[in-house]
Amino acid sequence: MQALRIVLLIVFIIICLALVILVLMQEGRSAGLGAISGAAETYWGKNKGRSMEGALAKMTKYLAAGFILLSVILNLNVF
């Protein structure tokens, strides 16, 4: 059981580091003055989910869910 805890801890640390890197790679959410002129309604604004920024957002969500799940599992005193 101790070996499983060590493996889960290593996976947890990897997820933590990946989550920090992904959050730092993302752009800010503030639209600035572009929101006034409607610049967010361009082609790139509408298809943001298919771009690299959308992929980073999806990966961040999945890693955050994994982070929460592993933190709950590791804090159970089963191991």
N, C-alpha and C positions, 0 to 999 in steps of 0.2 A: 504494500500500500504506500510505503514511503517513496518508492520509485515513481509511482503514478503522480504523487504530489509534486515531485521534482520536475517531471515532464510538464505538468500543467503550469507550474511556476515559470518554466522556460518559455512556454508558449505565451503566457501572460505578459512576460517582459517583452517578447517580440511584438505582440499586439500593441503594447503601450508605446514602444518606439515607433512603430509604423503609424499609429494614430497621431502622434506628435508631428511626424514628418508630413503626413497628409494634411493636417490642419494648417501647418505653416506654408504649404504649397498653394493653398487656395487663396483666391482673391477676396477682398472685402465685399460685404453686402451693400455698402452704401452706394447709392446711384449717383450722388452728387448733383451737379447741374444738368446732367444728362436726362434726369427724370422730368425736368421742366419742359425741355424741348421735344420729348418723346423719343429720345434716342434708344430707349430700351425696347422699342417696338420694331427694331430692325430685324433682318434675317437672322443675325447672330443672337439677338436677344430671344427670339422665338425658339430657336433650335439649340438652346444651351444644354439641354439634356443629352444631346448626342455628341457634344464636344468633350474635350479633355476635362473641362471644368465640371461637366455633369458626371463624368466617370469618377472624378475625385470625390464628388459629393456622395455618390452611391457607395464607394468604398469606405468613406468615413462613416456612413450609417451602419454598414455591416461590421466594421471593426469596433464601433461603439457598442453594438449589440453583443459582440463577442467579449468585449471588455467587461460589460456588466454581468454577463452570464458567468464568465470565469471568476470574477471577483466574488460572486455569490457562492459558487462552488468551492472556491478556496477558503472561504470564511466559515463554511460548515465544518464542524469538528468531527467529520467522519473519518478523515485520514489519520 
